[in-house]
Amino acid sequence: MRFGRSGWDVRVETRTTLTSDDTAFHVDATLDGYEGGRRVFSRTWNEHVPRVAP
């Protein structure tokens, strides 16, 4: 997603992967924030959510 105003150029890129196995869902995500074409922020998440049997 790109945001812009006069003299302001900001871009956000995200990548997310969702997988699962017999016991859990696995979410791997990365968010990168750019200002003027230069990366100024980065964060990565690796979450595991246990499956619950009905």
All heavy atoms as atom14 arrays in JSON, in Angstrom:
{
  "sequence": "MRFGRSGWDVRVETRTTLTSDDTAFHVDATLDGYEGGRRVFSRTWNEHVPRVAP",
  "atom14_mask": [
    [1, 1, 1, 1, 1, 1, 1, 1, 0, 0, 0, 0, 0, 0],
    [1, 1, 1, 1, 1, 1, 1, 1, 1, 1, 1, 0, 0, 0],
    [1, 1, 1, 1, 1, 1, 1, 1, 1, 1, 1, 0, 0, 0],
    [1, 1, 1, 1, 0, 0, 0, 0, 0, 0, 0, 0, 0, 0],
    [1, 1, 1, 1, 1, 1, 1, 1, 1, 1, 1, 0, 0, 0],
    [1, 1, 1, 1, 1, 1, 0, 0, 0, 0, 0, 0, 0, 0],
    [1, 1, 1, 1, 0, 0, 0, 0, 0, 0, 0, 0, 0, 0],
    [1, 1, 1, 1, 1, 1, 1, 1, 1, 1, 1, 1, 1, 1],
    [1, 1, 1, 1, 1, 1, 1, 1, 0, 0, 0, 0, 0, 0],
    [1, 1, 1, 1, 1, 1, 1, 0, 0, 0, 0, 0, 0, 0],
    [1, 1, 1, 1, 1, 1, 1, 1, 1, 1, 1, 0, 0, 0],
    [1, 1, 1, 1, 1, 1, 1, 0, 0, 0, 0, 0, 0, 0],
    [1, 1, 1, 1, 1, 1, 1, 1, 1, 0, 0, 0, 0, 0],
    [1, 1, 1, 1, 1, 1, 1, 0, 0, 0, 0, 0, 0, 0],
    [1, 1, 1, 1, 1, 1, 1, 1, 1, 1, 1, 0, 0, 0],
    [1, 1, 1, 1, 1, 1, 1, 0, 0, 0, 0, 0, 0, 0],
    [1, 1, 1, 1, 1, 1, 1, 0, 0, 0, 0, 0, 0, 0],
    [1, 1, 1, 1, 1, 1, 1, 1, 0, 0, 0, 0, 0, 0],
    [1, 1, 1, 1, 1, 1, 1, 0, 0, 0, 0, 0, 0, 0],
    [1, 1, 1, 1, 1, 1, 0, 0, 0, 0, 0, 0, 0, 0],
    [1, 1, 1, 1, 1, 1, 1, 1, 0, 0, 0, 0, 0, 0],
    [1, 1, 1, 1, 1, 1, 1, 1, 0, 0, 0, 0, 0, 0],
    [1, 1, 1, 1, 1, 1, 1, 0, 0, 0, 0, 0, 0, 0],
    [1, 1, 1, 1, 1, 0, 0, 0, 0, 0, 0, 0, 0, 0],
    [1, 1, 1, 1, 1, 1, 1, 1, 1, 1, 1, 0, 0, 0],
    [1, 1, 1, 1, 1, 1, 1, 1, 1, 1, 0, 0, 0, 0],
    [1, 1, 1, 1, 1, 1, 1, 0, 0, 0, 0, 0, 0, 0],
    [1, 1, 1, 1, 1, 1, 1, 1, 0, 0, 0, 0, 0, 0],
    [1, 1, 1, 1, 1, 0, 0, 0, 0, 0, 0, 0, 0, 0],
    [1, 1, 1, 1, 1, 1, 1, 0, 0, 0, 0, 0, 0, 0],
    [1, 1, 1, 1, 1, 1, 1, 1, 0, 0, 0, 0, 0, 0],
    [1, 1, 1, 1, 1, 1, 1, 1, 0, 0, 0, 0, 0, 0],
    [1, 1, 1, 1, 0, 0, 0, 0, 0, 0, 0, 0, 0, 0],
    [1, 1, 1, 1, 1, 1, 1, 1, 1, 1, 1, 1, 0, 0],
    [1, 1, 1, 1, 1, 1, 1, 1, 1, 0, 0, 0, 0, 0],
    [1, 1, 1, 1, 0, 0, 0, 0, 0, 0, 0, 0, 0, 0],
    [1, 1, 1, 1, 0, 0, 0, 0, 0, 0, 0, 0, 0, 0],
    [1, 1, 1, 1, 1, 1, 1, 1, 1, 1, 1, 0, 0, 0],
    [1, 1, 1, 1, 1, 1, 1, 1, 1, 1, 1, 0, 0, 0],
    [1, 1, 1, 1, 1, 1, 1, 0, 0, 0, 0, 0, 0, 0],
    [1, 1, 1, 1, 1, 1, 1, 1, 1, 1, 1, 0, 0, 0],
    [1, 1, 1, 1, 1, 1, 0, 0, 0, 0, 0, 0, 0, 0],
    [1, 1, 1, 1, 1, 1, 1, 1, 1, 1, 1, 0, 0, 0],
    [1, 1, 1, 1, 1, 1, 1, 0, 0, 0, 0, 0, 0, 0],
    [1, 1, 1, 1, 1, 1, 1, 1, 1, 1, 1, 1, 1, 1],
    [1, 1, 1, 1, 1, 1, 1, 1, 0, 0, 0, 0, 0, 0],
    [1, 1, 1, 1, 1, 1, 1, 1, 1, 0, 0, 0, 0, 0],
    [1, 1, 1, 1, 1, 1, 1, 1, 1, 1, 0, 0, 0, 0],
    [1, 1, 1, 1, 1, 1, 1, 0, 0, 0, 0, 0, 0, 0],
    [1, 1, 1, 1, 1, 1, 1, 0, 0, 0, 0, 0, 0, 0],
    [1, 1, 1, 1, 1, 1, 1, 1, 1, 1, 1, 0, 0, 0],
    [1, 1, 1, 1, 1, 1, 1, 0, 0, 0, 0, 0, 0, 0],
    [1, 1, 1, 1, 1, 0, 0, 0, 0, 0, 0, 0, 0, 0],
    [1, 1, 1, 1, 1, 1, 1, 0, 0, 0, 0, 0, 0, 0]
  ],
  "atom14_positions": [
    [[0.85, -1.16, 0.0], [0.0, 0.0, 0.0], [0.9, 1.23, 0.0], [1.92, 1.26, 0.68], [-0.9, -0.02, 1.24], [-1.79, 1.16, 1.33], [-2.99, 1.02, 2.67], [-4.17, -0.02, 1.86], [0.0, 0.0, 0.0], [0.0, 0.0, 0.0], [0.0, 0.0, 0.0], [0.0, 0.0, 0.0], [0.0, 0.0, 0.0], [0.0, 0.0, 0.0]],
    [[0.55, 2.21, -0.78], [1.34, 3.43, -0.87], [0.49, 4.6, -0.4], [-0.67, 4.72, -0.76], [1.81, 3.65, -2.29], [2.69, 4.87, -2.46], [3.15, 5.02, -3.89], [4.16, 4.06, -4.23], [5.46, 4.18, -3.96], [5.88, 5.24, -3.33], [6.31, 3.26, -4.31], [0.0, 0.0, 0.0], [0.0, 0.0, 0.0], [0.0, 0.0, 0.0]],
    [[1.11, 5.44, 0.42], [0.45, 6.65, 0.91], [1.25, 7.83, 0.38], [2.47, 7.77, 0.31], [0.46, 6.71, 2.44], [-0.21, 5.55, 3.09], [0.53, 4.46, 3.5], [-1.58, 5.55, 3.29], [-0.07, 3.37, 4.11], [-2.19, 4.48, 3.89], [-1.44, 3.38, 4.3], [0.0, 0.0, 0.0], [0.0, 0.0, 0.0], [0.0, 0.0, 0.0]],
    [[0.59, 8.92, 0.06], [1.35, 10.07, -0.41], [0.61, 11.37, -0.22], [-0.61, 11.42, -0.3], [0.0, 0.0, 0.0], [0.0, 0.0, 0.0], [0.0, 0.0, 0.0], [0.0, 0.0, 0.0], [0.0, 0.0, 0.0], [0.0, 0.0, 0.0], [0.0, 0.0, 0.0], [0.0, 0.0, 0.0], [0.0, 0.0, 0.0], [0.0, 0.0, 0.0]],
    [[1.37, 12.37, 0.05], [0.92, 13.75, 0.09], [2.05, 14.55, -0.51], [3.14, 14.04, -0.74], [0.68, 14.24, 1.52], [-0.53, 13.61, 2.17], [-0.92, 14.33, 3.43], [0.18, 14.55, 4.35], [0.06, 14.69, 5.64], [-1.11, 14.61, 6.19], [1.11, 14.91, 6.39], [0.0, 0.0, 0.0], [0.0, 0.0, 0.0], [0.0, 0.0, 0.0]],
    [[1.81, 15.8, -0.71], [2.86, 16.66, -1.26], [4.11, 16.58, -0.38], [4.05, 16.88, 0.82], [2.35, 18.1, -1.32], [3.37, 18.94, -1.82], [0.0, 0.0, 0.0], [0.0, 0.0, 0.0], [0.0, 0.0, 0.0], [0.0, 0.0, 0.0], [0.0, 0.0, 0.0], [0.0, 0.0, 0.0], [0.0, 0.0, 0.0], [0.0, 0.0, 0.0]],
    [[5.22, 16.11, -0.93], [6.47, 16.02, -0.19], [6.56, 14.83, 0.76], [7.49, 14.75, 1.55], [0.0, 0.0, 0.0], [0.0, 0.0, 0.0], [0.0, 0.0, 0.0], [0.0, 0.0, 0.0], [0.0, 0.0, 0.0], [0.0, 0.0, 0.0], [0.0, 0.0, 0.0], [0.0, 0.0, 0.0], [0.0, 0.0, 0.0], [0.0, 0.0, 0.0]],
    [[5.63, 13.89, 0.67], [5.59, 12.76, 1.6], [5.35, 11.49, 0.8], [4.36, 11.38, 0.08], [4.46, 12.99, 2.59], [4.42, 12.09, 3.78], [5.41, 11.91, 4.69], [3.32, 11.28, 4.2], [5.0, 11.03, 5.66], [3.71, 10.63, 5.38], [2.06, 11.04, 3.7], [2.89, 9.76, 6.06], [1.22, 10.18, 4.39], [1.65, 9.54, 5.56]],
    [[6.25, 10.52, 0.9], [6.13, 9.27, 0.15], [6.38, 8.1, 1.09], [7.51, 7.89, 1.54], [7.14, 9.27, -1.0], [7.08, 7.99, -1.82], [5.99, 7.38, -1.91], [8.11, 7.61, -2.38], [0.0, 0.0, 0.0], [0.0, 0.0, 0.0], [0.0, 0.0, 0.0], [0.0, 0.0, 0.0], [0.0, 0.0, 0.0], [0.0, 0.0, 0.0]],
    [[5.33, 7.38, 1.44], [5.4, 6.28, 2.39], [4.8, 5.03, 1.74], [3.76, 5.11, 1.09], [4.64, 6.62, 3.69], [4.65, 5.45, 4.65], [5.23, 7.85, 4.35], [0.0, 0.0, 0.0], [0.0, 0.0, 0.0], [0.0, 0.0, 0.0], [0.0, 0.0, 0.0], [0.0, 0.0, 0.0], [0.0, 0.0, 0.0], [0.0, 0.0, 0.0]],
    [[5.47, 3.89, 1.94], [4.99, 2.63, 1.36], [5.09, 1.54, 2.42], [6.04, 1.52, 3.2], [5.85, 2.26, 0.15], [5.42, 1.02, -0.57], [6.25, 0.78, -1.82], [7.45, 0.01, -1.51], [8.71, 0.45, -1.63], [8.95, 1.67, -2.05], [9.7, -0.34, -1.34], [0.0, 0.0, 0.0], [0.0, 0.0, 0.0], [0.0, 0.0, 0.0]],
    [[4.09, 0.64, 2.45], [4.09, -0.48, 3.38], [3.99, -1.77, 2.56], [3.13, -1.89, 1.69], [2.9, -0.4, 4.37], [2.86, -1.61, 5.27], [2.99, 0.88, 5.19], [0.0, 0.0, 0.0], [0.0, 0.0, 0.0], [0.0, 0.0, 0.0], [0.0, 0.0, 0.0], [0.0, 0.0, 0.0], [0.0, 0.0, 0.0], [0.0, 0.0, 0.0]],
    [[4.87, -2.73, 2.83], [4.82, -4.04, 2.18], [4.66, -5.11, 3.24], [5.32, -5.05, 4.28], [6.1, -4.31, 1.39], [6.29, -3.38, 0.21], [7.56, -3.7, -0.57], [8.25, -4.68, -0.24], [7.85, -2.95, -1.52], [0.0, 0.0, 0.0], [0.0, 0.0, 0.0], [0.0, 0.0, 0.0], [0.0, 0.0, 0.0], [0.0, 0.0, 0.0]],
    [[3.79, -6.08, 2.98], [3.59, -7.18, 3.92], [3.68, -8.51, 3.17], [3.36, -8.59, 1.99], [2.23, -7.1, 4.63], [1.2, -7.23, 3.65], [2.07, -5.82, 5.4], [0.0, 0.0, 0.0], [0.0, 0.0, 0.0], [0.0, 0.0, 0.0], [0.0, 0.0, 0.0], [0.0, 0.0, 0.0], [0.0, 0.0, 0.0], [0.0, 0.0, 0.0]],
    [[4.13, -9.52, 3.9], [4.16, -10.89, 3.39], [3.68, -11.79, 4.51], [4.17, -11.69, 5.65], [5.59, -11.27, 2.99], [6.06, -10.54, 1.74], [7.55, -10.69, 1.49], [8.41, -10.16, 2.54], [8.66, -8.87, 2.74], [8.09, -7.97, 2.0], [9.46, -8.49, 3.7], [0.0, 0.0, 0.0], [0.0, 0.0, 0.0], [0.0, 0.0, 0.0]],
    [[2.71, -12.64, 4.22], [2.13, -13.51, 5.24], [1.98, -14.92, 4.69], [1.52, -15.1, 3.56], [0.75, -12.99, 5.69], [0.87, -11.63, 6.09], [0.2, -13.82, 6.82], [0.0, 0.0, 0.0], [0.0, 0.0, 0.0], [0.0, 0.0, 0.0], [0.0, 0.0, 0.0], [0.0, 0.0, 0.0], [0.0, 0.0, 0.0], [0.0, 0.0, 0.0]],
    [[2.37, -15.89, 5.5], [2.2, -17.29, 5.15], [1.47, -17.98, 6.29], [1.84, -17.83, 7.45], [3.57, -17.98, 4.94], [4.3, -17.28, 3.95], [3.4, -19.42, 4.52], [0.0, 0.0, 0.0], [0.0, 0.0, 0.0], [0.0, 0.0, 0.0], [0.0, 0.0, 0.0], [0.0, 0.0, 0.0], [0.0, 0.0, 0.0], [0.0, 0.0, 0.0]],
    [[0.41, -18.73, 5.93], [-0.34, -19.5, 6.91], [-0.23, -20.97, 6.53], [-0.56, -21.35, 5.41], [-1.81, -19.07, 6.92], [-2.76, -19.91, 7.77], [-2.38, -19.83, 9.24], [-4.19, -19.49, 7.54], [0.0, 0.0, 0.0], [0.0, 0.0, 0.0], [0.0, 0.0, 0.0], [0.0, 0.0, 0.0], [0.0, 0.0, 0.0], [0.0, 0.0, 0.0]],
    [[0.27, -21.78, 7.45], [0.34, -23.22, 7.26], [-0.25, -23.88, 8.49], [-0.54, -23.22, 9.49], [1.79, -23.7, 7.06], [2.57, -23.33, 8.19], [2.41, -23.09, 5.8], [0.0, 0.0, 0.0], [0.0, 0.0, 0.0], [0.0, 0.0, 0.0], [0.0, 0.0, 0.0], [0.0, 0.0, 0.0], [0.0, 0.0, 0.0], [0.0, 0.0, 0.0]],
    [[-0.41, -25.19, 8.41], [-0.92, -25.91, 9.58], [-0.39, -27.33, 9.58], [0.08, -27.84, 8.57], [-2.45, -25.93, 9.58], [-2.93, -26.69, 8.48], [0.0, 0.0, 0.0], [0.0, 0.0, 0.0], [0.0, 0.0, 0.0], [0.0, 0.0, 0.0], [0.0, 0.0, 0.0], [0.0, 0.0, 0.0], [0.0, 0.0, 0.0], [0.0, 0.0, 0.0]],
    [[-0.46, -27.94, 10.76], [-0.16, -29.35, 10.9], [-1.23, -29.94, 11.81], [-2.25, -29.3, 12.06], [1.27, -29.58, 11.43], [1.53, -28.92, 12.76], [0.57, -28.73, 13.54], [2.7, -28.59, 13.04], [0.0, 0.0, 0.0], [0.0, 0.0, 0.0], [0.0, 0.0, 0.0], [0.0, 0.0, 0.0], [0.0, 0.0, 0.0], [0.0, 0.0, 0.0]],
    [[-1.03, -31.14, 12.28], [-2.06, -31.81, 13.09], [-2.36, -31.1, 14.41], [-3.44, -31.27, 14.97], [-1.64, -33.25, 13.4], [-1.66, -34.13, 12.17], [-2.28, -33.74, 11.16], [-1.05, -35.21, 12.22], [0.0, 0.0, 0.0], [0.0, 0.0, 0.0], [0.0, 0.0, 0.0], [0.0, 0.0, 0.0], [0.0, 0.0, 0.0], [0.0, 0.0, 0.0]],
    [[-1.41, -30.31, 14.92], [-1.59, -29.73, 16.24], [-1.74, -28.22, 16.28], [-2.18, -27.67, 17.29], [-0.4, -30.11, 17.15], [0.81, -29.59, 16.58], [-0.29, -31.62, 17.3], [0.0, 0.0, 0.0], [0.0, 0.0, 0.0], [0.0, 0.0, 0.0], [0.0, 0.0, 0.0], [0.0, 0.0, 0.0], [0.0, 0.0, 0.0], [0.0, 0.0, 0.0]],
    [[-1.37, -27.49, 15.19], [-1.38, -26.04, 15.27], [-1.47, -25.38, 13.9], [-1.14, -25.99, 12.88], [-0.14, -25.54, 15.99], [0.0, 0.0, 0.0], [0.0, 0.0, 0.0], [0.0, 0.0, 0.0], [0.0, 0.0, 0.0], [0.0, 0.0, 0.0], [0.0, 0.0, 0.0], [0.0, 0.0, 0.0], [0.0, 0.0, 0.0], [0.0, 0.0, 0.0]],
    [[-1.89, -24.11, 13.9], [-1.8, -23.23, 12.74], [-0.53, -22.4, 12.94], [-0.23, -21.96, 14.05], [-3.01, -22.31, 12.65], [-4.29, -23.05, 12.39], [-5.15, -23.35, 13.44], [-4.64, -23.43, 11.12], [-6.33, -24.02, 13.22], [-5.82, -24.11, 10.88], [-6.67, -24.41, 11.94], [0.0, 0.0, 0.0], [0.0, 0.0, 0.0], [0.0, 0.0, 0.0]],
    [[0.2, -22.14, 11.86], [1.46, -21.4, 11.94], [1.36, -20.18, 11.03], [1.08, -20.31, 9.84], [2.63, -22.28, 11.49], [2.68, -23.59, 12.21], [3.18, -23.72, 13.48], [2.24, -24.82, 11.84], [3.07, -24.98, 13.86], [2.5, -25.68, 12.89], [0.0, 0.0, 0.0], [0.0, 0.0, 0.0], [0.0, 0.0, 0.0], [0.0, 0.0, 0.0]],
    [[1.55, -19.01, 11.62], [1.47, -17.76, 10.87], [2.85, -17.1, 10.9], [3.4, -16.83, 11.96], [0.43, -16.79, 11.49], [0.35, -15.51, 10.68], [-0.93, -17.46, 11.59], [0.0, 0.0, 0.0], [0.0, 0.0, 0.0], [0.0, 0.0, 0.0], [0.0, 0.0, 0.0], [0.0, 0.0, 0.0], [0.0, 0.0, 0.0], [0.0, 0.0, 0.0]],
    [[3.39, -16.87, 9.72], [4.67, -16.17, 9.57], [4.39, -14.91, 8.76], [3.86, -15.0, 7.64], [5.69, -17.04, 8.85], [5.98, -18.32, 9.62], [6.3, -18.22, 10.82], [5.87, -19.41, 9.03], [0.0, 0.0, 0.0], [0.0, 0.0, 0.0], [0.0, 0.0, 0.0], [0.0, 0.0, 0.0], [0.0, 0.0, 0.0], [0.0, 0.0, 0.0]],
    [[4.71, -13.75, 9.32], [4.41, -12.49, 8.66], [5.57, -11.51, 8.81], [6.26, -11.51, 9.83], [3.15, -11.87, 9.24], [0.0, 0.0, 0.0], [0.0, 0.0, 0.0], [0.0, 0.0, 0.0], [0.0, 0.0, 0.0], [0.0, 0.0, 0.0], [0.0, 0.0, 0.0], [0.0, 0.0, 0.0], [0.0, 0.0, 0.0], [0.0, 0.0, 0.0]],
    [[5.74, -10.7, 7.78], [6.75, -9.63, 7.8], [6.11, -8.35, 7.29], [5.35, -8.38, 6.33], [7.96, -9.99, 6.9], [8.54, -11.19, 7.37], [9.0, -8.88, 6.92], [0.0, 0.0, 0.0], [0.0, 0.0, 0.0], [0.0, 0.0, 0.0], [0.0, 0.0, 0.0], [0.0, 0.0, 0.0], [0.0, 0.0, 0.0], [0.0, 0.0, 0.0]],
    [[6.39, -7.25, 7.96], [5.92, -5.94, 7.55], [7.14, -5.03, 7.4], [7.99, -4.98, 8.3], [4.97, -5.36, 8.6], [4.39, -4.0, 8.27], [2.93, -3.94, 8.69], [5.17, -2.89, 8.92], [0.0, 0.0, 0.0], [0.0, 0.0, 0.0], [0.0, 0.0, 0.0], [0.0, 0.0, 0.0], [0.0, 0.0, 0.0], [0.0, 0.0, 0.0]],
    [[7.25, -4.38, 6.27], [8.32, -3.42, 6.03], [7.7, -2.07, 5.69], [6.78, -1.99, 4.87], [9.22, -3.85, 4.86], [10.03, -5.08, 5.17], [10.58, -5.16, 6.28], [10.12, -5.98, 4.31], [0.0, 0.0, 0.0], [0.0, 0.0, 0.0], [0.0, 0.0, 0.0], [0.0, 0.0, 0.0], [0.0, 0.0, 0.0], [0.0, 0.0, 0.0]],
    [[8.2, -1.01, 6.34], [7.74, 0.35, 6.06], [8.85, 1.14, 5.39], [10.0, 1.09, 5.82], [0.0, 0.0, 0.0], [0.0, 0.0, 0.0], [0.0, 0.0, 0.0], [0.0, 0.0, 0.0], [0.0, 0.0, 0.0], [0.0, 0.0, 0.0], [0.0, 0.0, 0.0], [0.0, 0.0, 0.0], [0.0, 0.0, 0.0], [0.0, 0.0, 0.0]],
    [[8.49, 1.88, 4.34], [9.45, 2.66, 3.56], [9.03, 4.11, 3.54], [7.85, 4.44, 3.46], [9.51, 2.15, 2.12], [10.04, 0.74, 1.99], [9.19, -0.35, 2.14], [11.38, 0.51, 1.73], [9.66, -1.64, 2.04], [11.86, -0.77, 1.61], [11.0, -1.85, 1.77], [11.48, -3.12, 1.66], [0.0, 0.0, 0.0], [0.0, 0.0, 0.0]],
    [[10.03, 4.98, 3.61], [9.8, 6.42, 3.45], [10.81, 6.91, 2.43], [12.03, 6.72, 2.61], [9.96, 7.15, 4.76], [9.68, 8.63, 4.64], [9.75, 9.36, 5.97], [10.18, 8.76, 6.97], [9.37, 10.53, 6.0], [0.0, 0.0, 0.0], [0.0, 0.0, 0.0], [0.0, 0.0, 0.0], [0.0, 0.0, 0.0], [0.0, 0.0, 0.0]],
    [[10.31, 7.5, 1.36], [11.2, 8.0, 0.32], [12.05, 6.89, -0.3], [13.19, 7.13, -0.68], [0.0, 0.0, 0.0], [0.0, 0.0, 0.0], [0.0, 0.0, 0.0], [0.0, 0.0, 0.0], [0.0, 0.0, 0.0], [0.0, 0.0, 0.0], [0.0, 0.0, 0.0], [0.0, 0.0, 0.0], [0.0, 0.0, 0.0], [0.0, 0.0, 0.0]],
    [[11.53, 5.66, -0.37], [12.26, 4.55, -0.97], [13.24, 3.86, -0.04], [13.86, 2.87, -0.42], [0.0, 0.0, 0.0], [0.0, 0.0, 0.0], [0.0, 0.0, 0.0], [0.0, 0.0, 0.0], [0.0, 0.0, 0.0], [0.0, 0.0, 0.0], [0.0, 0.0, 0.0], [0.0, 0.0, 0.0], [0.0, 0.0, 0.0], [0.0, 0.0, 0.0]],
    [[13.38, 4.34, 1.19], [14.33, 3.75, 2.15], [13.55, 3.03, 3.24], [12.6, 3.58, 3.81], [15.18, 4.85, 2.76], [16.27, 4.37, 3.68], [17.08, 5.55, 4.19], [16.24, 6.37, 5.04], [16.41, 6.53, 6.35], [17.42, 5.96, 6.95], [15.6, 7.27, 7.05], [0.0, 0.0, 0.0], [0.0, 0.0, 0.0], [0.0, 0.0, 0.0]],
    [[13.94, 1.8, 3.55], [13.24, 1.05, 4.61], [13.57, 1.68, 5.96], [14.72, 1.79, 6.34], [13.65, -0.42, 4.6], [12.79, -1.22, 5.58], [13.02, -2.69, 5.46], [14.32, -3.0, 6.06], [14.8, -4.22, 6.18], [14.13, -5.25, 5.73], [15.97, -4.41, 6.72], [0.0, 0.0, 0.0], [0.0, 0.0, 0.0], [0.0, 0.0, 0.0]],
    [[12.5, 2.04, 6.69], [12.67, 2.7, 7.99], [12.09, 1.89, 9.14], [12.26, 2.24, 10.3], [12.05, 4.12, 7.99], [12.79, 5.02, 7.01], [10.56, 4.07, 7.68], [0.0, 0.0, 0.0], [0.0, 0.0, 0.0], [0.0, 0.0, 0.0], [0.0, 0.0, 0.0], [0.0, 0.0, 0.0], [0.0, 0.0, 0.0], [0.0, 0.0, 0.0]],
    [[11.38, 0.79, 8.79], [10.79, -0.05, 9.83], [10.65, -1.46, 9.29], [10.32, -1.66, 8.12], [9.41, 0.48, 10.23], [8.72, -0.35, 11.27], [9.01, -0.17, 12.62], [7.8, -1.32, 10.92], [8.39, -0.93, 13.59], [7.17, -2.09, 11.89], [7.46, -1.9, 13.23], [0.0, 0.0, 0.0], [0.0, 0.0, 0.0], [0.0, 0.0, 0.0]],
    [[10.89, -2.46, 10.15], [10.69, -3.85, 9.77], [10.32, -4.65, 11.01], [10.9, -4.44, 12.09], [11.95, -4.43, 9.14], [11.72, -5.75, 8.71], [0.0, 0.0, 0.0], [0.0, 0.0, 0.0], [0.0, 0.0, 0.0], [0.0, 0.0, 0.0], [0.0, 0.0, 0.0], [0.0, 0.0, 0.0], [0.0, 0.0, 0.0], [0.0, 0.0, 0.0]],
    [[9.33, -5.53, 10.86], [8.95, -6.4, 11.96], [8.53, -7.75, 11.4], [7.88, -7.81, 10.36], [7.81, -5.79, 12.76], [7.43, -6.67, 13.94], [6.52, -5.98, 14.9], [6.17, -6.93, 15.95], [5.22, -6.74, 16.82], [4.53, -5.61, 16.79], [4.94, -7.64, 17.73], [0.0, 0.0, 0.0], [0.0, 0.0, 0.0], [0.0, 0.0, 0.0]],
    [[8.9, -8.82, 12.11], [8.54, -10.18, 11.71], [7.82, -10.85, 12.86], [8.23, -10.71, 14.02], [9.81, -10.98, 11.33], [10.45, -10.32, 10.24], [9.46, -12.4, 10.93], [0.0, 0.0, 0.0], [0.0, 0.0, 0.0], [0.0, 0.0, 0.0], [0.0, 0.0, 0.0], [0.0, 0.0, 0.0], [0.0, 0.0, 0.0], [0.0, 0.0, 0.0]],
    [[6.74, -11.57, 12.54], [6.0, -12.35, 13.52], [6.04, -13.81, 13.13], [5.95, -14.15, 11.96], [4.52, -11.95, 13.54], [4.22, -10.58, 14.0], [3.89, -10.19, 15.25], [4.16, -9.4, 13.19], [3.63, -8.84, 15.28], [3.8, -8.33, 14.02], [4.39, -9.13, 11.84], [3.65, -7.03, 13.56], [4.26, -7.85, 11.38], [3.89, -6.81, 12.24]],
    [[6.15, -14.68, 14.11], [6.05, -16.12, 13.94], [5.16, -16.61, 15.07], [5.61, -16.73, 16.21], [7.42, -16.79, 13.99], [8.35, -16.24, 12.94], [9.23, -15.45, 13.25], [8.16, -16.62, 11.71], [0.0, 0.0, 0.0], [0.0, 0.0, 0.0], [0.0, 0.0, 0.0], [0.0, 0.0, 0.0], [0.0, 0.0, 0.0], [0.0, 0.0, 0.0]],
    [[3.9, -16.86, 14.76], [2.93, -17.24, 15.77], [2.44, -18.67, 15.51], [2.34, -19.1, 14.35], [1.73, -16.3, 15.75], [2.08, -14.85, 16.02], [2.52, -14.6, 17.45], [2.07, -15.32, 18.35], [3.31, -13.66, 17.65], [0.0, 0.0, 0.0], [0.0, 0.0, 0.0], [0.0, 0.0, 0.0], [0.0, 0.0, 0.0], [0.0, 0.0, 0.0]],
    [[2.14, -19.37, 16.58], [1.6, -20.71, 16.5], [0.33, -20.76, 17.34], [0.35, -20.4, 18.52], [2.62, -21.74, 17.01], [3.93, -21.61, 16.3], [4.15, -22.18, 15.06], [5.07, -20.97, 16.63], [5.39, -21.87, 14.67], [5.96, -21.15, 15.61], [0.0, 0.0, 0.0], [0.0, 0.0, 0.0], [0.0, 0.0, 0.0], [0.0, 0.0, 0.0]],
    [[-0.77, -21.16, 16.7], [-2.06, -21.21, 17.38], [-2.48, -22.68, 17.48], [-2.69, -23.32, 16.45], [-3.13, -20.4, 16.6], [-4.47, -20.47, 17.31], [-2.66, -18.98, 16.39], [0.0, 0.0, 0.0], [0.0, 0.0, 0.0], [0.0, 0.0, 0.0], [0.0, 0.0, 0.0], [0.0, 0.0, 0.0], [0.0, 0.0, 0.0], [0.0, 0.0, 0.0]],
    [[-2.59, -23.19, 18.69], [-2.96, -24.6, 18.84], [-4.35, -24.89, 18.26], [-5.26, -24.06, 18.36], [-2.98, -24.83, 20.35], [-2.19, -23.69, 20.92], [-2.36, -22.55, 19.98], [0.0, 0.0, 0.0], [0.0, 0.0, 0.0], [0.0, 0.0, 0.0], [0.0, 0.0, 0.0], [0.0, 0.0, 0.0], [0.0, 0.0, 0.0], [0.0, 0.0, 0.0]],
    [[-4.47, -26.03, 17.64], [-5.79, -26.49, 17.17], [-6.57, -27.0, 18.38], [-6.0, -27.59, 19.28], [-5.65, -27.62, 16.18], [-5.16, -27.17, 14.83], [-5.12, -28.39, 13.9], [-4.74, -28.0, 12.58], [-5.49, -28.18, 11.49], [-6.67, -28.77, 11.61], [-5.07, -27.81, 10.33], [0.0, 0.0, 0.0], [0.0, 0.0, 0.0], [0.0, 0.0, 0.0]],
    [[-7.86, -26.74, 18.37], [-8.73, -27.2, 19.46], [-9.74, -28.17, 18.86], [-10.48, -27.82, 17.93], [-9.46, -26.01, 20.13], [-10.38, -26.51, 21.21], [-8.44, -25.03, 20.68], [0.0, 0.0, 0.0], [0.0, 0.0, 0.0], [0.0, 0.0, 0.0], [0.0, 0.0, 0.0], [0.0, 0.0, 0.0], [0.0, 0.0, 0.0], [0.0, 0.0, 0.0]],
    [[-9.77, -29.38, 19.37], [-10.72, -30.39, 18.88], [-12.13, -30.02, 19.33], [-12.32, -29.57, 20.44], [-10.34, -31.76, 19.39], [0.0, 0.0, 0.0], [0.0, 0.0, 0.0], [0.0, 0.0, 0.0], [0.0, 0.0, 0.0], [0.0, 0.0, 0.0], [0.0, 0.0, 0.0], [0.0, 0.0, 0.0], [0.0, 0.0, 0.0], [0.0, 0.0, 0.0]],
    [[-13.1, -30.22, 18.44], [-14.49, -29.91, 18.82], [-15.03, -30.82, 19.91], [-14.59, -31.87, 20.16], [-15.28, -30.1, 17.54], [-14.4, -30.83, 16.6], [-12.99, -30.72, 17.12], [0.0, 0.0, 0.0], [0.0, 0.0, 0.0], [0.0, 0.0, 0.0], [0.0, 0.0, 0.0], [0.0, 0.0, 0.0], [0.0, 0.0, 0.0], [0.0, 0.0, 0.0]]
  ]
}
